[in-house]
Amino acid sequence: MYSNGNGVRADSTRAARLFDQACKGDLYAACAELGFMYKKGNGVEKDGAESKRLLQHACDNGYEPACAALGAKGLRLGIKKK
């Protein structure tokens, strides 16, 4: 909602905080979304290591889109899937 302005004014910083809270509550789609935000520096400071960590966490817990994202860029980033 806040990440894309769907029904509210877009606020990527607030979206990142909400995704972080949801990720800590084991909502792995939120972990992946936050990982993509760190990759782009959208609402948070750009941080490739944090992006990879969050995507790996989501993938390790069965969130397939995160696995796909890691697989698509794994060779380039040196990511090893478990």
N, C-alpha and C positions, 0 to 999 in steps of 0.2 A: 504494500500500500504506500508507505512512505518512500520506498526506494524508487518507485516509478510515478508517483503522484496520482495514483488511482483513487479518486474521490477526496483526496486531500492535497495540499501543496507538497510537492516533492521535498524531502528533507533527508538526504543521504546519511548525514551524521546520526540523526535519530533512528533511521533504518538500521544502521550498523549496530547501535546500542541494543535495539530490539532483537536483531538476529543473534547478537552475542548472548543475550539472556536466554533466548530459545535454544541456542546451541548448548548452553550449560544445562538446560533441561532435557538434553538428549533428543532434540529434534534435529536430525542429521541433515535435512534439507536446508535448515537455517545455517548450519555449519558450512555447508557448501556455498550458499549465497554469500556468507561473510568472507569465505575464502576468495570468491571472485571479486568481492569489493576490495580486499587487500591487494589482489593482483593488479587491479586497475587504479588503486588509490582513490576510490570513490567513497567518500564519507569517512575515510580513515587514511592514515599515512601509508603510502605504497610500501609493501613489505612482502617480497617474494617468498621468504622462508615461512612467514605466518600463513600466507596463502596455501602453500604446499602442506603445512601441518594440518590446517583445517580441512582441506580437501581429502587428505589421507585419513583423517579421523572419520569423516563422513563415509568414505569408501570402506574403511575397516569395519564399519557398522552396517554395511549393506546398502548404502545409498548409491545406487548404480550410476546416476548422472555424474557423481563425483569420480567414480571409478573411470567412467568414460573420459572425463576431462583429464584425469591423470594419465590415462593410456594414450590419449591424443597428443599430449605434450611430454610424456614420460621420457622419451629418448632425449629430447632437447633439454629437459631440466634435470636429468639424472635421477628420476624418481623410481624407486623399486616398489612394486606392489607386493603385498604379502600374500 
